[in-house]
Structure formats: structure tokens, C-alpha cells
């Protein structure tokens, strides 16, 4: 969309982001072209073209991928029967779900769950069919033990009820251009005085998991927490992080250590018998790493749990 008028491009993104949110919240239901094009206020023909242009996937491909990835997340984090997961994400029976799952991951849902956490983890050393890297069992155990030691030395962890947060958010997909998304949010918030409040914090909500979704397709909200009233504007939307029970890890880490921090916190969750809830993980920053003497982030990572 780089050749489009900037205002038109922004309008398209606003409409498609609305569709993304609807899909995430309705993966179990009918997600037809007619229904979603109406949500975006496009004709079905125009919506199909714009959606493919923005996502590099057809609507059908996108919806099927999201359903399979969310089901994979449930297999990793929920003690739920395969047939229940299949129905939950809109598959008519177990066999159609298994075929679609195997087509995407190369193995059956049962085998996927059996291999967890050794092969379906952020800790990757050996190459798999779709390019992800996995460790062998002996190396995996060594890495796990190292992570346990690392998190004891680098995190303060507690389980607590977290408050409801109203945030101003920008939707971003992939790891490229994240800095620009933060800059856009800061540029919007600064003249409104929203950053002057000591309670104002920047953060990210993750709608997809880097363990499952290709990095360039991971969707997130770059957000600003604020108790101040604000009006949405352009791609700046209002979003809600629900109140709930969370595992909260406080880390003081360098930028390249975020993956290790998230991996170790999920490991801590599993080791202590907690189950991830339906809500999305998020992180909140308490400083700018460039202001830190060692260029480190002081950050809280949140895993919503049941």
C-alpha cells in the first residue's frame, strides 16, 4: 500500500484492524466474506483485494491459519480434549481438524501435544519441516535447567489480580517497524500531555504466540496506559485489558533477552501447575532502556491464568 494516498492507506488499515479484532473474538463462528466485508464497510470484491494486499493471505487462508494456531496454543497450555478444541475453533469434526492441523504443522494434534514442550518451544536448535528450530532431548533438558537458574537470578515473580486497563493502542504486525509504531503512539500522546502522568506506561499485547505463529505474522497492540480521558484518532484506538489473575514477572533485561524472559516465565507457569487463560499475554515497560546505565529494560511480563 506504499503507493496509496496516506489518508486512504490509514483508512484501509483502520477498517482491516477492525476485522482482525472481530476474527480473533469469533473464531468459532461463521467468518464469511460477506460478513467480514460488511464489518470493514467494503464491498466483498474490494475487501477481498485489500485484505490480500495487507496480509499477503486470502481471507480463507488467514482464518484457517488463525484457527489452527489458536488450537495449537490450547494444546500447549490447556488440558482440553482434541475434539473440544476442534469444535471451539469452528471445525465440524475431529478428522477435518486433524487434517488441517497436520497440513500446517506436519504432525497430528495428538503428536503435537505429546512433543510439548520439547519440540514446540521458543528454545530451538535443530531444523524442522517448516523452518523452526528444535533441540534434541538431552540438549533440551540442559537448556531448561539453565533457564530455571536464569529466571531465579533475573526475575521477581508473583501471582496476583491485575486491574482493568484502558489503553490507547496501535495495531502492528511482525517484528519489523515496531519502533515506528511506538513513535506514532508517542507522537500522538505527547501534545495531549498523556505521557506526563507518572502512571502512563508503554507496553505490548500479543494476540499471537512467537512459539506458533511466524514472526512476521505475529499481531500485537503497541499501547499506552492512561487514566486520562482521550479521543481515538486515526489508527489510534481504545482497547481494554481485562482485570484478572496473572503471573507477573519483573525483569531487568537487555533487548535481546526478551525471548529468554518470556520462555522462562512460561516454563515457571508450567512448573508451578498454572494454566494460561483465554486472555492475551502482555508486557509493560517502566523505563526507556537508553536511560538505563546498562541499556536494560525494566519490564513486567504478564501471563493471564485461570
N, C-alpha and C positions, 0 to 999 in steps of 0.2 A: 504493500500500500504506500510505498515511499513516493510514488508519483501523484498521489491524490492530494487535493487541497487539504491543508492541515485540519481545518474545521470539519470537513467531511470525514476525514480519517478518524478524528476523535469521536464523532457521532457514531460511526460504524462500530468502534471499539466499545462504546458505552452500551450499545444495543446487544452486541455479541456477549459482552460480560454478563449482561442480564440473563442471557440464555445459559451461559456456563453455570451460574448460580442455580437456575431452575433445574438443570440436568443433575447437578450434584445432590439436590434435595429430593429428586423424584426418579431415581434410577430404577425403582421397582415398577414404575407405571409406563403408560404409553408415551413415547417420546417421538411422535411422528413429525415429519417435515412440516405439515400444515400447522400443527400445534405450536412448534417452536418458532416458525417464521412469524406467526401471529404475535408471539411474545416480543420478538425483535422489531415488529412493525415493518416487515419486509414482505414482498410477495414471495411465495415458495421458490420461484425460479431465481430471484435476485438473492434471497437468503442462502440458497444452496451455493451460489457462486462466491458470495462474500465469506461464508463460513469456511469453505475450502481454501480460499485465499489466505485467511487469517491463520487457520490451524494446520494447513497442509494435509488435512484429512477430510473425507466426506463426513456428513453428519452421522451416517450409519457406522462408519469406522470409528469415529470419536466415541459415540455412545457405547458401542460394543467394547472398546478398549477400557473405558471408564468402569463399566460393569465388571469386567474381568479383573481389573486392578483392585477395585474395592473388595471383590470377593477374595482375592489373594490376601489382602490386608486382614480380612476377617479370619482366614485360615491361619494366619500368623499370630493373631492377637486374641481371637475369640474361641471358646470351647463350644463350637456350634457344628451341628451335623451338615454334611455337604449338601444334602437335599434342601435343608432350610436356607442355606446361603444361596442356592440356585434360585429358589422362589423369591427370596428377598431382593434379588437384583434382576428380576423380570424374565428369568428363563422358565420355559414351560415344564421342563422335566430335567432330571439328573443327567441323562445322556446328552442332551443338547448343550447343557452347561459344560460337561466334561469335554466334549468335542471342541467347543470354543476355547476353553481354558488350555487344552493341550496344544491347540493351534498357536496360541500366543506364547506359552511358556515352554512348550516342547515336552511337558510331562503332565500327568493327570493331577487333579486337585489332591487326591489321596497321597500321591508320591511327593507333591509339593509340600504338604503339611508334614509328612514323615521326615523330609530332609531339613526342615526348620529345626534349629537356626543355622545349621552348618552351611547350607548352600544358598539360602535366600536371606542374605545379610549384607549390610554395608561392608563387612570385612571380606574383601575379595582378593584372591591371589591367582587362581587358575581360571582359564577361559572356558566359558560355557557356550552353548549354541548361539544365543543371541548377544554375545559380546560381553556379558557380565563376568566378573572375575570371582572365583570361589577358592577357598583354601581346602587342602586335604584335612582329614580329621585330626591328625597329630598337630599340625600347624595351627589348626583352629583352636584346639584346647589351649595351646600356648598363648595365642592372641587373647583369648577370653580371660585367662589368668592375668595377663598384663593389663587388660582393660579394668579388671576389678581393682588391681593395685593403683592404677592411674586415677580412677574416679575417687578412691578414698583420699588420695593426696590433693585432688584438684576440685572437689565439689562439696558443697554443703547441701544435703538432700533432706527434704521434709515432705510429708503428705498433708495437704490442708485444703480447706474450702477457699476457692478464689472468687472474688466478687465479679459481678457482671460488668463488662467494659463496653462502653460505646466508643467506637473509634472512627476516625477519618481514614479511608483506605484507597489505595491504588492497586488495581489488579495487575499482576505481572506473571509472565510465563517463561520458564527457563532460567538459566544462570547468567546468561549474557544480558547486559543492560540493567542489572539490579541497581547499580549506583545511580543511574539516571532516574529510575523510579523513585528512589529516596529523595533525590534532588527536586523532582517535580512536587513531591509532597511537602518538602521543606519550603520550597519557593511559594507554594500556596499558603502555608500556615504562617510564615514569618510576618507578612504585613498585617495579619489578623491578630497578632500578638499571642497566638496559641502556644508558642514554644517558651514563653516567659514563665508559664506556670510550672513550678517545680514538680508537679505531678505528671506533667506531659512526658511521655516516653515513646520512642520509636520501637517498632518491632515487626515481626512477620508471622502470619498464619499460613500453615501449609495444608493445602487441600489434597495433595498427593504425597506419596512417600518416595524418597530417593532410592529406597530399597527395592521398589517395584516398578516405578514409572521412569522412563528415560529422562535424564536430567533436563534436556531441552524442552520437555513437555510438562514438567512439574509446575503446577499453578499455585500461586500464593497471593496473599494480600500484604503489601507493604503498608503499615498502619502507624497512626499516631493516636495514643490515648489522650483523651482530654475531657475535663469536666466542664469546659466552656461550651456554650451553645454555638453551633456553626451551621451554615447552609452548604449543601452539596453544590459542587461546581464542576462541570465537565466530567473528566474521568475520576474526580474525587467523589467517592461515595460514602455513605454512612453504613457501618457494619456493626454487628453485635457479637461479642464473645460472651457466651453464656456463663452464668455462675455455675460452679460445680467443683467436684473433688479432683484435685490434680496432684501428681508428683511434680515437685518443683525443685530443680537443681540450680544452685547458684554457682557459676563458673567464672574464673578469671583466666581467659584464654586468648591465644593468638588467632587471627583469622583462619589459618589452615587447620585449626584444631576443632572447628565446629562439628565436623563429621564424627570425630572420635567422641566428642562430648555427647552428641545425640545417641550414638551407638551404645556407649557405656550406660546412659540413662535408661534406655530401653532394656538393656541387659539387667540393670538393677531392678527394674519393674518385674521382669520375669523371675529373677532370683528370689524376690520377696513376695511372689504369689499374687501380684496385682494384674488386672486385666484392663486393657485400653478400652475406653468408651467410644461411642459413635462420634464424639466431638473431635475437632482437628487440633493437633499439636501446634504450639506457638512459642515464640521467644520474644523477650522484652529486654532492651538494652538500657543500661544505666549510665553509660558514658560514650564518648567517641574515642575509639581506640587510639587515634592520633594524639589525644591529650594524655594518654597513659605513658608513664616513663618507659615501659617496656612494649609499647604499642599493643596492648591487650584490651579485649572487650571484657567488661563486667556485665554479665548477662544471666538472666533467668530463663531456663528452658522448662516448658510446661507440657506434661503428658496428661490429658484428661483421662480419668479412670472410672470404672464402675463403682 
